Amino acid sequence: MFSRSIRHADGDLIEVGGARVRLKVSGRARRISLRLDRASGEVLAIAPSLRRLGEAAAFAAERQVWIAERLADLPEPRRLAPGGVVTVFGQTCRMTRAPGRAGLEAGDWERGRRLPLGADDEAYARAIVELIKREAKVWFEARCDHHCATLGVGRPKLTINDARTRWGSCSPAQRGRPASIRLSWRLALAPPAVADYVAAHECAHLLEANHGPRFWAHVRTLIGAERPYRAWLRREGQALHGFGA
């Protein structure tokens, strides 16, 4: 049993029945709660204030069965390894390895990246991720160019990242700061129409920094009805976070 008198810090990891639980302070929380963060694969014990983290730890200790059940539901990690296949924007690619080189091949299409001497499996996986990021940058730049032209705005700087909590984000221009869009490289593994929906979603935020009726009207102008794509991400998106884990 966890004592509520033990001092805990925001972000601390505790062990509950062999599972790791991260303590989290959230100013938006009104009560102690547990939540499975599917992006990171962690269970979060959330408290509304720092002084109540001990209560959150104790609550987690009382919910060992719930924690074990939720973690068991997470998909198995999928390794990025030579000989395996990965679908990049709808195209099946085979992962290859030659001395000093990681590659992606799809028919007569091939991309490669140098590997350092003695590269291990993790270094190989990182190289494959970088190849997918490179393809994602080219693909998303073209789609964002198209969407921004339709909306009558210039395409801002585009960054491909590995965000675990959201598929994309947009910072509209303000106070001399240029606009920017960030998209997860893992969207390259989704159906192209789903990836395009996220790109359109973030481009629409250049005009509407909210999710009001005018924002959704812009999104529908770009890609039509958004609900099928949002449903796919809710249903299948977690599996994308298993790649390279």
For each residue, the residues with C-beta under 8 A, 3 or more apart:
1: 58 61
2: 6 14 54 57 58 60 61
3: 6 54 58
4: 54 55 57 58
5: 54
6: 2 3 54 57
7: 54
8: 12 14 23 53 54 56 57
9: 12 23 50 53
10: 23 24 25 50 53
11: 22 23 24
12: 8 9 22 23 53
13: 20 21 22 23
14: 2 8 20 21 23 45 57 60
15: 18 19 20 21
16: 19 20 21 43 60 61 63 64 67
17: 64 67 68
18: 15
19: 15 16 43 64 67 68 71
20: 13 14 15 16 42 43
21: 13 14 15 16 34 42 43 44 45 57 60 67
22: 11 12 13 42 43 44 45
23: 8 9 10 11 12 13 14 44 45 47 53 56 57
24: 10 11 44 45 46 47 56
25: 10 29 46 47 48 49 50 53
26: 29 46 47 48
27: 48
28:
29: 25 26 32 33 46 47 48
30: 48
31: 48
32: 29 45 46 47 48 52 55 56 59
33: 29 45 46 59
34: 21 43 44 45 46 59 60 63 66 67
35: 43 44 46
36: 42 43 44 70 71 74
37: 40 41 42 43 44 165
38: 41 74 238 241
39: 164 165 238 241
40: 37 164 165
41: 37 38 71 74 241 245
42: 20 21 22 36 37
43: 16 19 20 21 22 34 35 36 37 60 67 70 71
44: 21 22 23 24 34 35 36 37
45: 14 21 22 23 24 32 33 34 53 56 57 59 60
46: 24 25 26 29 32 33 34 35 56
47: 23 24 25 26 29 32 50 52 53 55 56
48: 25 26 27 29 30 31 32 52
49: 25 52
50: 9 10 25 47 53
51: 54
52: 32 47 48 49 55 56
53: 8 9 10 12 23 25 45 47 50 56 57
54: 2 3 4 5 6 7 8 51 57 58
55: 4 32 47 52 58 59
56: 8 23 24 32 45 46 47 52 53 59 60
57: 2 4 6 8 14 21 23 45 53 54 60 61
58: 1 2 3 4 54 55 61 62
59: 32 33 34 45 55 56 62 63
60: 2 14 16 21 34 43 45 56 57 63 67
61: 1 2 16 57 58 64
62: 58 59
63: 16 34 59 60 66 67
64: 16 17 19 61 67 68
65: 68 69
66: 34 63 69 70
67: 16 17 19 21 34 43 60 63 64 70 71
68: 17 19 64 65 71 72
69: 65 66 72 73
70: 36 43 66 67 73 74
71: 19 36 41 43 67 68 74
72: 68 69
73: 69 70
74: 36 38 41 70 71 238
75: 78 238 239 242
76: 242
77: 242 243 244 245
78: 75 242 243 244 245
79: 84 121 125 244
80: 84 86 95 124 125 128 129 243 244
81: 84 95 121 124 125
82: 95 96 97 102 124
83: 94 95 96
84: 79 80 81 94 95
85: 92 93 94 95
86: 80 92 93 95 104 128 132 189 243
87: 90 91 92 93 189
88: 91 93 104 106 132 135 188 189
89: 135 139 188 192 195
90: 87 191 192
91: 87 88 106 109
92: 85 86 87 106
93: 85 86 87 88 104 105 106 109
94: 83 84 85 104 105 106
95: 80 81 82 83 84 85 86 102 103 104 128
96: 82 83 102 103 104 105
97: 82 101 102 103 115 124
98: 101 103
99:
100: 114 115 117
101: 97 98 112 113 114 115
102: 82 95 96 97 112 113 115 124 127 128 131
103: 95 96 97 98 110 111 112 113 131
104: 86 88 93 94 95 96 110 111 112 128 131 132 135
105: 93 94 96 109 110
106: 88 91 92 93 94 109 110
107:
108:
109: 91 93 105 106
110: 103 104 105 106
111: 103 104 131 134 135
112: 101 102 103 104 131
113: 101 102 103 127 128 130 131
114: 100 101 127
115: 97 100 101 102 119 123 124 127
116: 119 123
117: 100
118:
119: 115 116 123 124 127
120: 123 124
121: 79 81 124 125
122: 125 126
123: 115 116 119 120 126 127
124: 80 81 82 97 102 115 119 120 121 127 128
125: 79 80 81 121 122 128 129 244
126: 122 123 129 130 244
127: 102 113 114 115 119 123 124 130 131
128: 80 86 95 102 104 113 124 125 131 132 244
129: 80 125 126 132 133 162 185 244
130: 113 126 127 133 134
131: 102 103 104 111 112 113 127 128 134 135
132: 86 88 104 128 129 135 136 185 188 189
133: 129 130 136 137 160 185 188
134: 111 130 131 137 138
135: 88 89 104 111 131 132 138 139 188
136: 132 133 139 140 160 183 185 187 188
137: 133 134 140 141 158 160
138: 134 135 141 142
139: 89 135 136 142 143 188 195
140: 136 137 143 144 158 160 183 187 195 199
141: 137 138 144 145 155 158
142: 138 139 145 146
143: 139 140 146 147 195 196 199 200
144: 140 141 147 148 155 158 181 199 202 203
145: 141 142 148 149 155
146: 142 143 149 150
147: 143 144 150 151 199 200 203 204 222
148: 144 145 151 153 154 155 203 206
149: 145 146 152
150: 146 147 221 222
151: 147 148 203 204 206 207 218 221 222
152: 149
153: 148 203 206 207
154: 148
155: 141 144 145 148 158 203
156: 170 173 178 179 180 181 206
157: 178 179 180 181
158: 137 140 141 144 155 180 181 182 183
159: 180 181 182 183
160: 133 136 137 140 182 183 184 185
161: 182 183 184 185
162: 129 184 185 186
163: 166 167 168 169 182 184
164: 39 40 241
165: 37 39 40
166: 163 169 184
167: 163 183 184 186 187 198 233 237
168: 163 181 182 183 184 187 198 199 201 202
169: 163 166 181 182 202
170: 156 179 180 181 182 202 203 205 206 209
171: 177 179 180 181
172: 179 205 206 209
173: 156 177 178 179
174: 177
175:
176:
177: 171 173 174
178: 156 157 173
179: 156 157 170 171 172 173 206
180: 156 157 158 159 170 171
181: 144 156 157 158 159 168 169 170 171 199 202 203 206
182: 158 159 160 161 163 168 169 170 202
183: 136 140 158 159 160 161 167 168 187 198 199 202
184: 160 161 162 163 166 167 168 187
185: 129 132 133 136 160 161 162 188
186: 162 167 189 190 240 241 243
187: 136 140 167 168 183 184 190 194 195 198 240
188: 88 89 132 133 135 136 139 185 195
189: 86 87 88 132 186 240 243
190: 186 187 194 195 232 233 236 237 240
191: 90 194 195 232
192: 89 90 195 196
193: 196 197 223 229
194: 187 190 191 197 198 229 232 233
195: 89 139 140 143 187 188 190 191 192 198 199
196: 143 192 193 199 200 223
197: 193 194 200 201 219 223 226 229 230
198: 167 168 183 187 194 195 201 202 229 233
199: 140 143 144 147 168 181 183 195 196 202 203
200: 143 147 196 197 203 204 219 222 223
201: 168 197 198 204 205 219 226
202: 144 168 169 170 181 182 183 198 199 205 206
203: 144 147 148 151 153 155 170 181 199 200 206 222
204: 147 151 200 201 207 208 215 218 219 222
205: 170 172 201 202 208 209 215
206: 148 151 153 156 170 172 179 181 202 203
207: 151 153 204 214 215 218
208: 204 205 212 214 215 218
209: 170 172 205
210: 215
211: 215 216
212: 208 215 216
213: 216 217
214: 207 208 217 218
215: 204 205 207 208 210 211 212 218 219
216: 211 212 213 219 220 226
217: 213 214 220 221
218: 151 204 207 208 214 215 221 222
219: 197 200 201 204 215 216 222 223 226
220: 216 217 223 224 225 226
221: 150 151 217 218
222: 147 150 151 200 203 204 218 219
223: 193 196 197 200 219 220 226 229
224: 220
225: 220 228
226: 197 201 216 219 220 223 229 230
227: 230 231
228: 225 231 232
229: 193 194 197 198 223 226 232 233
230: 197 226 227 233 234
231: 227 228 234 235
232: 190 191 194 228 229 235 236 237
233: 167 190 194 198 229 230 236 237
234: 230 231 237
235: 231 232
236: 190 232 233 239 240
237: 167 190 232 233 234 240 241
238: 38 39 74 75 241 242
239: 75 236 242
240: 186 187 189 190 236 237 243
241: 38 39 41 164 186 237 238 245
242: 75 76 77 78 238 239 245
243: 77 78 80 86 186 189 240
244: 77 78 79 80 125 126 128 129
245: 41 77 78 241 242
